[in-house]
């Protein structure tokens, strides 16, 4: 047995919020993914004044990602979701100054409907090369984008109970954000193919539901000892504590296609973590599902999206995810007012009523006899307009 790795837990004011939004770069003429991430970052640094940042930077910034076809928008540490939205708006404006000149469009979603692995390029960092060497064909398939929501946790002892409880709401977040129904030009039958792809990597997918921080440190020590990762931040669980930042990081959601839905999903996560944290303060037992129920819920919500029937509690009671979301919104209403994100959270009902991104993509494809280029164009336009568009 290897020695545990001491994982500190950064100071983070309770229920502050920060977002990381992965976005694809699309050639404006062809609608294909462009490998122009480095060129965009160079243009930002040279012409637009991209601030210098580090892996622990708290200032809003744009960074590269595993694939050269992707950039990531990172907000600062924000008091409200609306503040995070202001950061994202400024970052989008800054990026567009560069991408418009380069003949590029920005596209959200969980995947690009047409992209093929053989046409993509991995970033130049040594770490990316090491990941590719380790993961082989599955690493090459990671043409995927997500929305990561960090919520400040004021004490380390809360992090793991909050992580375990958040898994109860996995299908709610997955169904609402699902936006990857196509892969390499073909329909997959899944609302979120992204979530199925990403879990193929051993250090990704659902977290190990450790009961104590010491167990997590022992796990980190073992993983480093056997060479599975070189740092804990390479453990890309769907929900994980972030020791560096002192946050709970929720990585369930497919990348949104527009700013309005990004803020809606962020508000839901923000409210959930604060709601559960308050229950801990009151000495209440948080809801927890057996791991096999969590796995089943992940599959169902990825497969069927908002049409899924999911497992609601540890007793195995089941119900439509849309009904469960409606009940949850009523429960979270006071929390949303306390966090000043009631307007953003109200967008959840719009997604349930009008359909998540995967449904809009399917509707566009159906209207064009299965042609997926118009789907890409529609996703690009939603990003430009900042809201979901009627199909």
Beta strands, then each sheet from edge to edge (+ up, - down):
strand 1: 17-27
strand 2: 61-64
strand 3: 70-74
strand 4: 104-107
strand 5: 147-152
strand 6: 182-183
strand 7: 186-187
strand 8: 204-205
strand 9: 236-237
strand 10: 239-242
strand 11: 247-250
strand 12: 309-311
strand 13: 318-320
sheet 1: 2+ 3- 1+ 4-
sheet 2: 2+ 3- 1+ 5- 11+ 10-
sheet 3: 6+ 7-
sheet 4: 8+ 9+
sheet 5: 12+ 13-
end
